[in-house]
Amino acid sequence: MRTLARTSRRHASGMTLVELLLALVIAATLSAAMALSVHASFQAYATTAESASTQTATRLTLRRVLKMIRGSELHDAYDPDDGTVTLLVPGSTGYPLQTVGIQMRLVNGREVRMWWAENASYGDEDLGDLFYEDVTSSSTAQTLLPRVRCQRTEANDPYLFTLGTRLADEGLLLMRATLDLTVEPDPEQLMGMETGGALEQVRMVGSTMPRRTLDER
């Protein structure tokens, strides 16, 4: 009878210290698992959002540049570091010309130019920005698109534009312009979260012919 009474009192006293500690361990484990799951969800969202933003910016910039080339009249190559760069005659050495920039005259008479230049703050000689400048209004150059990765010619020179030409009565005319854009997402936009790997680059290639060239064909 005494043994039975002791057993009944022990069961009525509640949880033991061991049971309490075990419950705390299980709760902590479940909380940690939930926190990791939420963190992974935020990582995936941030990466997807930045990738979508980069794709949109690249697509809009590509369309804008090609539209400007298509609606312009006179064209030439442009390199801020080399004033001798110009369009090449079809069949000549180095044709078609691969260059970092292009300059043109729009139908309203404005002269504009776009070019790529290295940005030393990125810490990569192939990574820079795409610039736009309205020469007629003497405005300062504006950044069209940041974190653009250049392509490399066989001579290891950077380029974004490939320019094909044709000979006409007026002289050498631009026949086709191709723009190769490779853009890297900005890691600073990911709110300081680790993504677990390198962000994917966005690459878009577009080509166009000036309307004047099309009309004369």
Buried (B, 14 or more C-beta within 10 A) or exposed (E): EEEEEEEEEEEEEEEEEEEEEEEEEEEEEEEEEEEEEEEEEEBEEBBEBBBEBBBEBBBEBBEBBBEBBBBBBBBBBBBBEEEEBBBBEEEEEEBBBBBBBBBBBBEEEEBBBBBBBBBEEBEEEEBBBBBBBBEEEEEEBEEBBBBBBBBEBEEEBBBBBBBBBBEEEEEBBBBBBBBBBBBBBBBEEBEEEEBEEEBEBBEBEBEBBBBBBEEEE
